[in-house]
Amino acid sequence: MHRFNFSDFRYFERTPASPQALNWNFSNLLYSSVSCRAKVENCNTETGEYRIVLSGTLDMDPNFWYNVW
């Protein structure tokens, strides 16, 4: 798994993004975080649109992956 860093945030704003690419990048972000949470801001049952806001703290420890694996 790739270690997520601040320069990787630009991948979230590329359009169009495939669900697989977003899944990969979100997974990297979440696994590289020491804390995270999600808030559902909007969910429209008529159109299927939704908005979810993620917030968290990236682990800045350079040895992070050695501790996980």
N, C-alpha and C positions, 0 to 999 in steps of 0.2 A: 504494500500500500504506500502511496506517495505521501510524503509529509507536506501538509498544507501550509502555505505561508501567505503573507499579505499580498504579494504580486499575483496570486491565484484568484483573487476576488474578481478580476476582470473577466474570467470565464463565465460568471453568472449573468453578465449583461450581453453576451453574444446572442444575436437572434438570427435565425431560429436555432434553438438548442434542442437536441433530441432528449427524450426522457432518460435514455441510458447515460448520456453525457452528464446530465444534471444529477442523476443518481450517483455517479462516480464522484463528481466534485463535492456534492453535499456529504457523501460518506467520508471523504477525505477530510473535509472541514470538521465534521462532528467527531471523528476519531482523533483529530489533532487538537481537540479542545479539552480544557480541564473542567469547564462547566458550559452548559448550553440549555436553552429553553426555547419553546416555540409558542407563539400566540396566534390564534386564528382571528384575523381582523374582519374577514368578510367571507360569507359563503352564500352564493345565490343558487337556490335550488331550481330556478327556472332556466338559467343559462348554463349551469355547471361551473361557473367561474368561482374562484376562491383566491384568497390572499392570506398567506402565512408569513409571519415575521419571525426570523430566527435571531437570537442574541446569545452571546457567549464570550468566552475568553480563550484565546489560543494559548496552548502550552508553548512557552518560549524556551524551555529546557532543551539544549542541543542533544542530550542523551535520552530524550523521551522515548524513541522507538526501541532503544535497548531495554528500557524498563518494561515496555508493553510485551515484547516478544521474548 
